[in-house]
Amino acid sequence: MNRKRILATAPLPATVLWGGMYVVSKWGFSEIPPLTLAFLRVVIGASVLYLGVCVTTPARSFSRQEWWRFATLAIWLTAALTTQFVGTDLTNASQGSLLTVLTPVFMVVLGVTTLGEHLTRGKVVGTGLASVGTLVVLLGQYEVNTFTNGNLFGVGLLLFSAFSFAAFSAFGKPLIERYSALETATYATVLSVPLFGALVPVELYLHPTALDSVSVTLPVIGAVLYLGLMSTAVAWYCWYKGMEYADASTVAVYFFAQPIVGIMLGSILLGESIDISIVGGGVPLILGVFLVNRAG
């Protein structure tokens, strides 16, 4: 039981790596067009994951229905990342952070309605505490009026992005249970590569000069490699790994840590100011994660 609970916390490293994307962005990869960057990210991530499958798992023959299930995950994944990039571009960082934390709420709903998971009192209380803690941190980090700024269409895209990643998480559960976290993450990512690739010409057509200012520097290369290796290959595997040992509604609570990790890393590595709310919100967040993990 202890081993199961430890492995169920595998999504926590994923949220740390995703929180690190905030710091990485400060190193210059923002000059790469967003959808082109997403394509590079999944190409690297898919390559690493596929190599891992080739080395560690036996060759399998999937049915057409199973391939469609992997393809469905790829579609949800593509929708989540593309709408997140475009939605963030149309809004601002505070709205992006706030709306992103709706992902675990959607995961809980999908876990109950589509996977037949049961909500215990511990899960409800823990998720509520984690939600409150995250909101306290975000409200302390950003000016309140910035949450009302931005494009309404962009807000809609961010909401859809949060739901899409929740769907990618929850609907992967049956495949994870039948095969493994590694295989499910790998084939979903591999099948998403042509979907992301198809968006690159569209982006370049709409912004023909987007690549003119790109300079291949060490920070840019390092940022792209971090996105592909760490925040894609490693993080997606860890996220799904947790779902081998816990319900989607249990794994969901770890997502609340992502924006808080980003703020803390920005303070530690970039010297950015940090509000006392990180403590006031961090305590109920940690307590909430503990309660949900114990209940799960």
Secondary structure as UniProt FT lines:
FT   HELIX           2..7
FT   TURN            8..10
FT   HELIX           11..25
FT   TURN            26..28
FT   HELIX           29..31
FT   HELIX           34..56
FT   HELIX           64..90
FT   HELIX           93..100
FT   TURN            101..102
FT   HELIX           103..114
FT   HELIX           121..141
FT   HELIX           144..148
FT   HELIX           152..170
FT   TURN            171..172
FT   HELIX           173..178
FT   HELIX           181..206
FT   TURN            208..213
FT   HELIX           218..225
FT   HELIX           226..234
FT   HELIX           235..245
FT   HELIX           248..251
FT   HELIX           252..256
FT   HELIX           257..270
FT   HELIX           277..295
//
